[in-house]
């Protein structure tokens, strides 16, 4: 039961893994592949040991004026102020406390937060992906492990064009204008500088199975250790994630 898992997790902090990178770099695909390889997609949500969360769920509620700009492609969704960082912080505090939390649902077609929310149940490991997860220090410091998905600009742009036209009802001219006006400058000013905080950099995103398999093995080690300790009647917290020698390390020049 969810309540029982929350009780267990209360005895040891969940491991928070942040996954950042530019828009359309493949962050959600990397998280999805990790979930798949861990077999978590086959488990009911309330029983999963690994959960997934997106920063996209935490876009601010727009004012009528901002909504009009967004409809014309003139609102900067890639700026740090576009996110409700206080809500992200309090949500992660509840996640760390092992509480079930309600996650907002955001509609990219209408640029609005929907009335419905999604329940995030307690888990041993939480993957949280987003373009600016490492920008705000108090949020950045909550992650025991920080990953940066490093994908070249041309690939990110082509993916964004296909996604925004196919899934979000935009036209090509608007997508390209938004990219050159907001997305690219914001990436260079706000997202790319946070790459230096990453413990592991994943070049080529989901195609880099060497890095992904190492991360999966690390998470499996966490889960195995916790399951063993639960069987013995106790659990200790886990922290200080290992670095991986085969993945590109942090501290390299941009």
N, C-alpha and C positions, 0 to 999 in steps of 0.2 A: 504494500500500500504506500501511497505518497507520504503519508504521515510517518510511517515507519522509516522510510528512507531519509526524511528530514531529521528524524531523531538520530539516526546513524551518522549523518553528515555533520550534525551538530558537534560530534566528538572529534572531527577533523575537517579542516577547511577544504572546500572544493578547489581544485586547481583551475585557474582561469588562464586560458591561452588566447592572446590577442593576435588577430590575423589582419594586417593592414596592407596597403598598396594602392595604386592609382585606380581611378574609375575604370571598370571593365578589365582589370588586370587578371581576374580569375580567382579572387579571394573566396567567393562562395563555392566555386567549383573545387578548389583545394579542400575546403571544409567538407563539402559533400563527398569527395573521394575518401577522405579520412574516415568519415562516418560509415561509408560503404565498406571499407576494408576492415573496420572494427566490427562489422555486422550489426551496427546500431540501428540501421534503417528497418531491420526486421523485427525490432523490439517495440512494443507499445511505448508511447511517449512517457507515460508516468513511471515506466520501469527502466528507462534508459540510464546507463551509467555515464554516457556522454551526451551532452545537449549542445545545440547550436543556436546562435543568436546573431542578429544583424543590426548594425548601427543605423541602417535605413529605417528601422522601425521607430527611431527616435527623432525624426525630423520635427521641427517646431510646427505648431499650428499657425498658419499664415493669417495675417490681417487681410481684410478685403483688398487693400491696396497691393499688398505683396502677392495675393492670389491673382490679381489682374496682371501683374508683371510676370508671374510664373506661367500663366496661360499664353503669354506672348514670347516666352523663352528668354525673359529679361531678368529673372531672379537667380541669384547665385546659390545653388544648392551645394556647392563644393567649398563654401566658406565655413570656418568653425562655428560662426554664429547661427548657421542654418540648423544646427543640432541642439536639442534640449540636453545639454551636458549635465545639468543638475539632476534630471530624471535618470540619465544613464548612471550617474554616480550612486544615487539612492537605490536604483534597481540592482546594481552590482553588490551593494552592501547587503541587500536582502538575499541575493544569490549566495554570497559568502556565508551568510548566517544559516544557509540550508533551508530557506523558506520558499514555498511556491510563490511565483510572482506573475502578475498580469503584464504582458508585453503589448504595447500599442500596435495597431495595424495601420500601415500607411498605403494610400492609393496613389500611385504615380501618374495615373491618367488624369485624375481630378486634382492632384496636388493637395490632398487633404487627409487628415487622420480620421479613420473610420470609427464608428461607435463600438464595433466589436474589438475585443482583445484576445490574445492567445495566452494560454497558461504555460509557463515554463516551470516544469517540476524540478525538484532538487536532483542534482547529479554530482558525480565525483569529479568530472571534468566538463568545463564549459568552453566551447569554441565561440569566440566573439569576433565577427569580421566587420571591417568598416574602413573607409578611406582616411579617417582622421582619429582613429582610436588612440594614437600615441601623442596627439597634439596637446591635450590638457594633462598636466603632470599628475594631478590627483587621481585621474582615471588611469593613466599610463602605469602608475605605481601599483595598481591593483592586480596587474597581470604577472603571474609567475614565469611566463614564457611569452616572448613576443616574436612573431613571424612577420616577414615582409615579403610579399609576392611581387617580384621584380619582372615586369613584362614590358617589352619595348613599346614606344609611343604609337607606332603605326598599327601594331596589333590591337592595342587598346582602343584606338580610334575606330578601326574597322568593326570591332566587336560592339562598340557603343552605337555606331550608326545602325547596325543590324538590329540590335536590341531595342533602341528607342523608336525606330520605324515599325518594327514587327510587333512589339509588345506594348508600346506606350502611345501609339497613334500619332507620332510626330512626323513632320516632313523633313526631307534631307536638308533643305536650306536652313531650317530652324536648328536642326541638330548640329550642323557645321558651325553656324553662327554662335550657338551656345558653347561649343567646344573651344573655339578660338577666343571668345570673350571671357568666359568664366572657367571652364574645366582645365584647360592647359595652364593658364596663369596660376590658378589655385593649387594645382598639383605641384608646380615648381616652388610656390611660396610656402605652402602649408604642409603638404603630404610628403614630398621628397625629403625635406630636412629631417623628418622623423625616422627615416631609414636607419639613422645612426643608433637608434635605441633598440633595434632588432637584435635578438639573440641568434636567429637563424634567418638568412635571406634565401628565398626560393626563386632562382632564375627560371624563366619560362613557365612558371605556374604549375598547372595540373599536369603538364607534360614531364615534369621533373620527378619521376617516380623514385629516384634514389633518395632525394630529400624527403618526399612524402612517406616512403616506407620507414625511414629512420624516425620520423615523428610518430608514426603509427606504433612502432615498436616501443618508443618512449611512453606513449599513453598506455599501451598494453602492460608495461612494467608497473605503471602507477596502479592500474586496475587490479592486476594480479596481487600486488602488495596489499592493497586495501581489502580485497576479498579474503586473503589469507588471514589478515588481522581481524576481520569481522568473524571469521570462523573460530578464532581464538578468543573472541569476546571483547576485543578492544580495537581501537584504531587511533593512529597518530597522524597528525597533519603532514602534508607533503609540500615541500617548497624547493626553491633553488633548482630550476630545471637544468638539465645537462645541455651542453652545447654539442653540436655534431660536427666532426672534423670534415665530413664529405660535403656538407652544405656550406655555402659561402658565409663567412663569419661577419659579425658587425665590425664597425670601426674602419671600413674601407672607404676611400674617397668616392663621392657620388659621381 
